[in-house]
Amino acid sequence: MFNTDKTIKNSQEDRLGRIKFVKRVSKAIYEFNSTDNFAIALQGKWGCGKTSILNMISNEIDVNSDSTVVVKFNPWNFTDCNQLISQFFINLSTK
C-alpha cells in the first residue's frame, strides 16, 4: 500500500486531533497586540504534518480575524537567492 504526502486543507479533514493546538496558535497570532515583531517556527521531520497544520492555522485566522493577513510563500520554489527575495516582496506587496 502506498501513502501519499497529501496535505489536508482544513480542520474537518484532521484525523489526528491537532485542532486544539491549531486554535491556540491561531488565537495567539490574531490576538497579538504589540508594536514589536514576532516569529513562530514550526519544526518537524518530513511528512509529519507541518504544512497541514499551517493550512489549518491559516483557515482559523481567516475565519476569526478580519485584520490579520496571511501571506503564503514557498521558498523552495526558487533556486536563486535574488529571485527568492524579489518574489517574496512582490508576493508580500500584493497582499
C-alpha positions in Angstrom: 0.0 0.0 0.0 1.3 3.5 -0.9 0.8 6.5 1.3 0.8 9.9 -0.5 2.2 13.0 1.1 -1.0 14.9 0.5 -1.6 17.8 2.9 -5.0 18.5 4.5 -6.6 21.8 3.8 -8.8 22.3 6.9 -9.7 21.1 10.3 -12.6 18.9 9.0 -10.0 16.7 7.4 -7.9 16.4 10.5 -7.9 12.8 11.9 -5.1 13.4 14.4 -6.8 15.8 16.8 -4.5 18.8 16.1 -7.3 21.3 16.2 -6.7 22.4 19.9 -3.1 23.2 19.1 -4.1 25.0 15.8 -6.7 27.1 17.6 -4.2 28.1 20.3 -1.6 29.1 17.8 -4.1 30.9 15.6 -5.5 32.9 18.5 -2.0 33.9 19.7 -1.4 35.2 16.2 -4.6 37.2 15.6 -4.8 38.5 19.2 -1.1 39.6 19.2 -1.3 43.3 20.2 2.1 45.0 20.2 4.3 47.2 18.1 7.0 44.6 18.4 7.6 41.9 15.7 7.4 38.2 16.4 8.2 34.9 14.7 6.8 31.5 15.1 8.8 28.4 14.0 7.1 25.1 13.2 9.7 22.4 13.1 9.4 18.7 12.4 10.6 15.8 10.2 9.5 15.4 6.6 5.9 14.1 6.4 4.9 14.8 10.0 2.2 17.3 9.0 3.7 20.8 9.2 2.0 22.0 6.0 -1.3 20.6 7.1 -1.0 22.5 10.4 -0.1 25.7 8.6 -3.2 25.2 6.3 -5.4 24.8 9.4 -3.9 27.8 11.1 -4.4 29.9 8.0 -8.0 28.9 7.8 -8.6 29.6 11.5 -7.1 33.1 11.1 -9.3 33.8 8.0 -12.4 32.7 9.9 -11.7 34.6 13.2 -9.8 37.8 12.2 -10.6 40.5 9.6 -7.5 42.4 10.4 -4.8 39.6 10.2 -3.5 39.0 6.7 -1.9 35.6 5.9 0.7 35.7 3.1 1.7 32.3 1.8 5.1 31.9 0.3 7.0 28.8 -0.6 10.8 29.4 -0.6 11.5 26.0 -2.1 10.2 27.2 -5.5 13.4 29.3 -6.1 17.0 28.3 -6.7 18.4 31.8 -7.0 18.7 34.0 -3.8 17.9 37.3 -5.7 14.8 35.7 -7.3 13.6 34.4 -4.0 13.9 37.8 -2.3 12.4 39.6 -5.2 9.4 37.2 -5.4 8.9 37.3 -1.7 8.5 41.1 -1.7 6.3 41.0 -4.8 4.1 38.4 -3.1 4.0 40.5 0.1 3.1 43.7 -1.7 0.1 42.1 -3.4 -1.4 41.3 0.0 
